[in-house]
């Protein structure tokens, strides 16, 4: 990982846009080229979409229905999907 950003380090709780911008700006990444992966629909998904990022929800226990973003149960599943999507 090139950078780790937490709400505690930034001083703003998600979904505050400044938390996401604190990750994007140092890496010089446009929001539309980034994906936030988190386990909370309101703070993670709504916050990421609000700044123009993509979002993936980790729902380890099938607690969240009706979200409009990709949902995975584990980080391994997310990695498998990324690898599969990049295959020719």
C-alpha positions as CSV (number, residue, x, y, z in Angstrom):
1,X,0.0,0.0,0.0
2,X,1.2,3.4,-0.9
3,X,-0.9,5.3,1.7
4,X,-3.2,4.5,4.6
5,X,-5.8,7.1,5.6
6,X,-8.1,6.9,8.6
7,X,-10.7,9.3,9.9
8,X,-8.8,9.5,13.1
9,X,-5.6,10.7,11.4
10,X,-7.4,13.1,9.1
11,X,-9.7,14.5,11.8
12,X,-12.9,14.2,9.9
13,X,-15.3,11.2,10.1
14,X,-16.6,9.6,7.0
15,X,-18.7,10.4,5.0
16,X,-17.0,13.9,5.2
17,X,-15.4,14.5,1.8
18,X,-12.2,15.7,3.4
19,X,-11.4,12.2,4.5
20,X,-11.5,10.8,1.0
21,X,-9.7,13.8,-0.4
22,X,-6.9,13.2,2.1
23,X,-6.3,9.9,0.3
24,X,-6.7,11.1,-3.3
25,X,-4.7,14.3,-3.2
26,X,-1.3,13.0,-2.1
27,X,-1.5,10.2,-4.6
28,X,-2.7,12.6,-7.3
29,X,-5.6,10.3,-8.3
30,X,-8.8,11.6,-9.7
31,X,-11.9,10.3,-7.7
32,X,-13.4,8.6,-10.8
33,X,-10.3,6.5,-11.1
34,X,-10.4,5.3,-7.4
35,X,-12.5,2.8,-5.5
36,X,-13.2,2.9,-1.8
37,X,-13.6,-0.5,-0.2
38,X,-15.5,-0.5,3.2
39,X,-18.0,-2.3,5.3
40,X,-20.5,0.5,6.2
41,X,-23.1,1.6,3.6
42,X,-23.6,5.1,5.0
43,X,-20.1,6.2,5.8
44,X,-18.1,4.2,3.2
45,X,-20.4,3.8,0.2
46,X,-22.3,7.1,0.4
47,X,-19.1,9.0,1.3
48,X,-17.1,7.6,-1.6
49,X,-19.9,8.1,-4.2
50,X,-20.4,11.6,-2.9
51,X,-16.9,12.6,-3.9
52,X,-17.1,10.8,-7.3
53,X,-15.2,7.6,-6.3
54,X,-16.4,4.1,-7.0
55,X,-17.3,1.9,-4.0
56,X,-17.3,-1.7,-3.0
57,X,-19.1,-2.9,0.1
58,X,-17.7,-5.8,2.2
59,X,-20.7,-7.5,3.7
60,X,-19.2,-10.4,5.7
61,X,-22.5,-11.4,7.3
62,X,-25.1,-10.6,4.6
63,X,-26.6,-7.7,6.6
64,X,-26.9,-5.1,3.9
65,X,-29.6,-5.5,1.2
66,X,-30.3,-3.1,-1.7
67,X,-27.0,-1.3,-2.1
68,X,-26.2,-0.1,-5.6
69,X,-22.5,-1.0,-5.6
70,X,-20.7,-4.3,-5.9
71,X,-20.8,-6.4,-2.7
72,X,-18.2,-9.0,-1.6
73,X,-18.0,-11.1,1.5
74,X,-14.2,-11.1,1.8
75,X,-11.1,-9.2,0.5
76,X,-10.1,-12.4,-1.2
77,X,-13.3,-12.4,-3.2
78,X,-12.6,-8.8,-4.2
79,X,-9.1,-9.7,-5.3
80,X,-10.5,-12.7,-7.3
81,X,-13.0,-10.4,-9.0
82,X,-10.3,-7.8,-9.9
83,X,-8.1,-10.5,-11.4
84,X,-11.0,-12.0,-13.4
85,X,-12.0,-8.6,-14.7
86,X,-8.4,-7.9,-15.9
87,X,-8.1,-11.2,-17.9
88,X,-8.3,-10.8,-21.7
